Amino acid sequence: MIISNNRNPSLIEFSDLVDKTTRKLNDDSKKRMSYYLGRNWSQLEDNVKEILDIVSVGTPFEGTIIKVSGQRFPDIVISKYYGIEVKSSKDESWITLGGSVKESTRVEDVERIFITFGKLTNPVEFRSRPYEDCLYDVVMTHSPRYRIDMNLEQGNSIFDKMNISYNDLRNAENPVNEIINYYRESLNEGEGLWWIKSTTSLKVKFMSSLSSNEKKQIRIKGLSLFPCIFSNSPSKYDRFTMWLMENYNIISPSMRDLFSSGGKGSIVGKNQVFSDIPKVIMNVNNNNTDIIDTINNTTKDVLIETWNERKIYNDRLGQWIDLVSSMCILENCNTKRVLNTIFNR
């Protein structure tokens, strides 16, 4: 890390400093190609510092650059408000991983950051651009991180796609959620965002490893939140399976076993007995109180997503019954009447 205590230089002066540094790095690498080919990312930060010292002579930055150890962002801080993130590659690609979306290690007061990227192959080449102009995607390592493309065309950054500025996103209360919402809107059928969830563990569990009570709780959530489970569609479990992965990191190779396996049953009403009721409806009958609690205690935003509805009405249970009834056609009786019997409506 390199820090300057001088607050006065303008953005134009800083941009000029970066341009001159980049040109001098390219000139130096032509003279000492083998030297740069042997440098690693940490050593390259030293080279950038050395060139900055030379280029800053006669500028407001002269004598203010200090190298500081530690895992902070960006790698180089100049005049307190400016920064340079040093990146490199050992292949022909100008693409690499950037910093965390959360930017929890960002140096306080840094407002504008440039990337200085060294392609350490024959021939060695350096390029520098504003940080936000090079960020085109988000990927998952130990946390959501930006992807950098030094060849990214103007107007194609992740921020252009999201219609939000880099500064507005990084200063948001939860920038990861903003990213999640953007990617969720572009999902195709069968796609999900398990890798970008900010609340889940990196560990994955199989449904078969859960206790009986844990399986019961998962079943209740599925019945309550995903009316599509009651349909005859061959893909009826797909959305719930993906949702479980996104929110709980739970995988099930055979979701049917949780809801539909087993024989049919009967449900007794006040004046009628409903026979040959499939197991998925019998599961509703056996967990009716828990289903009511889950539906009423789930936030509207989650229900809108899982029920695939635009609005959640005050009578949530009634809305759920309508959704399930539209999905599930019973052979010998009216689905809505059976559900109303189960919930004493």
N, C-alpha and C positions, 0 to 999 in steps of 0.2 A: 504494500500500500504506500502511496505517495501523497503527502498532504502539504498544501500551501496555505499559509495564514493570511495571504494578501487578498482582501475582499474587493478591491477596486476594478480589476480588468473587466472589460465588457465581453459579451458573448462573441462579438465580431473578433475581438483580439484573441479570445480563446480558440475560435475556429481557425484563425490564422496560425496560431501556435501548433495546433494539431496537424494542419496541412504541411507546414514546414517540417515538423517532426517526421511525418510519413514519407515525405520526399527524401529526407536525409537517411532514413532507415533503408529506403530502396537503393539509394546511392551507395551506402555502406555495404549492403548485402551483395551488390554486384562485385565489389572489391574483395569481399571476404565470404564468398558463398559457402565454402566448406565449414567455416566457423559457425554460420547461422544454421546450417543443416544439422549441426550437432547440438543445438540449443534445445532445452526443454521449456515448458511453459513458465516455470519459475525464473529460470535464467533470462528468458525473454523480457520479463518485467524489469530486470536490471538493465537490459539494453535500452528499453524505452526510457527509463529514468536517466541514463547517461546521455541519450540524445536530447531529451527535454532540457537537461542542464545546459547543453551546448546551445540549443536553439533559443532558450529563454534569455540569453545574454542580451542586454539592452532593452528588454521588455519589462513590463510590470511584474512578471513572474520570476525574474532573475533572483537566484539565491533563496527561494522560498520552498523548494521542492525537497521533501523528506520521504525516505522509504520507511514504512511502518509495517511490522509483521502482523499476521492475523488474518482470519478468513472473513474479510469484509467486502462489501460491494459499494462502489466499483474498486478495481485494483489500484487506481491512481486517482487521487483527489487533488484538484488544483484550485487555489484561491478560494477554498472552502465551498464554493457553490458549483464547481465544475468537476467532472470526473472522466477518466479514461478506463475502460475495461479492456484488458489485454487478452486476446484470444489467439490460438494458433492451431494449425493442423499439419500432419505429416503426410498428407496425400494431396490430390489435386482439387479436392472439394473446398468450396468457400462456405460450407454449411457446418455448424457446430451447435452445441448446447449453450444456452445463455443462463442467466440467473433465475432464481426462484420467482414465481409470480407474486408471492407474498412479499418479497424483498425485505425480510426481517433483519438482514444483516447490512442494510443500506446505511451508509455513513450519513449522519445527521447533517442537514442543511444542503446537501448536494442536490442541485436542481437540474443540471443539464449534463448528460453523459454521452460520450462518443465511444465507439469501439475502434480499437486498433488491432487489426487481424494480420497475423503473419502466416503465410502459406510457406512452410519450411520444406519445400521440394525444389528440385532443379527445373526452372530457375526460381529462386526465392523471391517472393513478392509481398509487399505490405499494402493494405488498404485501410482507410478510416472513414467511418460514417456515423451520423447520429444514431444512438442506440435504438430508439423506437422505430427508425426507418428500416431496420434489418430484421425485426421480429415478425415471423409469419405464421407461427403455429405454437401449440402448447403440447408438451409430452410429459409422461410420468417417469420419474426416476424414484428417489426417495420422497419427492414432493413435486407438484406441478412446476415445470420449468419451460421457459421460452425456447424456441428454436431460432437460430440466427442464420440468415442467408445474406451474405455480403453482396450478392447479385440481385437481390430482391428489387423489383421495379417499384418506382414511386407510386404510392396509392394502393399497394397490395399488402400492407402490413396487417397483422391481426387486429390492430386498432381501427384501421380503415374498414375492415370487414364487420367489426362489432359496432361501428359508428360511435366510437368513444375515443377520447384522446388518451395517450399513454399516462399523462399526469392525473387525469380524472380516474383512470382505472387503478393506478397504484395507490391513490389516496382514498379509494373506496373503503368502506367499513370492512368488507370481505371481498377482495378482488377475485378469489377463487370461485365464489358463487356467481360472480358476473360472468366468468369464463364458462362455468357449467351451464348457465342459462342460455348463453349464446350457442354452445354446441348442442344443447338439447333441442333447440328449435330446428336444427338441420339434420336430426336423426332420421334415418330410414327405418322401416319395419325390421325388427330383430336386432337393432343396434342399441348400445347403451354406453354409459359413461362411468363404469365402475372404477377405471384407472384414475379419474380426476376428482373423485370425492374427497373433500377435505376432512371428513369425520371418520373414515373407515380405517381399520388396521390393514397392514400389508399382508397379514396372514389370511389364508383361505381355509375354510372348513367344509367338509362334505356333510350333507344332510344325515347320512348314516351314522356319523360320529356324535350326533346330538342326543341328549337325553329325551325320554318320552315327554316330559313337560316342555322342553324346548321345542320339540316337534309340534306339540299342541299349540304353542304360542305362534309358531310360524303358520300353521294351518288356519288359525283364527285371523291372522293378518291377511292371508290370501283370500279367504272367504269374504272378509269385510271390505277389502280395498280393490279387488280385481273381479268384478262381475263377469268378465270375459271367461273366467274359469268355468262358468256354468254352461258355456256354449258347447256346440258339437264341432267347433273348428279344430282341425289337427294342430293348429298353432296356439291353442287357447292358454297354454301355460308359459308361452315365451316371454310375455311382458313381466309376469310375476317372477320368473326365473332370473331375468335380467335385473329386476328391481332388488331381489334378494342379494345378488352379487354386488350391486351398487351400494346398498345400504348396510349389509351385514357380512359381506364376503362369504356367503354360503352358496355352495354348489350342490345341485341335485341332478344326477343322471336320469332319474325317473320320477318326475314330479307327480305323475298320476298316482303313485302309491300313497301319497300323502292325502289325496282328496277322494279318489274314486274306487280304489281297490276294495274288494269285499262285496258281500251280498246286498240285496235290496232290503228295505224295511217298511214299516207301517207307521203312520202318524195319526193319532186319535184326536179328533176335534169334538166339539160339544155335541153335534148331531150327525157326524160323519166320520168314517174311517178311510184314510187315504192309503191304498195298498200299492205295492210294487214301486216304492219311492227309491230312486237311485241313491247311492252312498253319499254323493256330494251334498244332496239335500238333507240326508240324515245327519251329516256333520253339522249342518246349520241348526237342525233341531237339537242336537246334543250340546251346542255351544251358543245358544241364542242370546243369553245374557252377556257373555263376553263379546259377541259380535256387536250388540247395541253399544256397549261401552267403547269399543274400538272406533266405531263409526262416529260417535259423538265426541270423542276425545282427540280425533285426528284433525289437524289443521285444514282449513279450506284449501290452501295451496296444494297440499298433498292429495286431497280428494279430487281436486280438479285434474291433477296429473294422472292419478291411478284410475279414476273412474272415466277419464277421457271426456269430461263434461266442461262446459263453459261457465256454469254457475252451480253453486251448492245451495239448496233450499233449506228453509228452517226445519222442515220435516225430513231430516236426513234419512231416517230409516225408511220412510215411504218412498223417497227417491231411489234408495238402494233396491227396494223390493221391485220397483218399476224397471230398473235396469236389469236385474236378474231375470225377471219375468220375460223381458224382451229377448234375453239370451237363451233361456232354458225352456224347451217345449216338452212337457211330460206327456206320456202316451195316454194315460187313463184319467187324468184330472187336470184342472186348471192350476198352473204354477203359482199365480198370484194368490189364489184362494188358499193353497197349501202354505205359502209363506205367511199370509195374514193369520192363519191358524197357529203357526209356530210362534208368532210374536203377539198373539192375543189381540189382534187389531180388528 
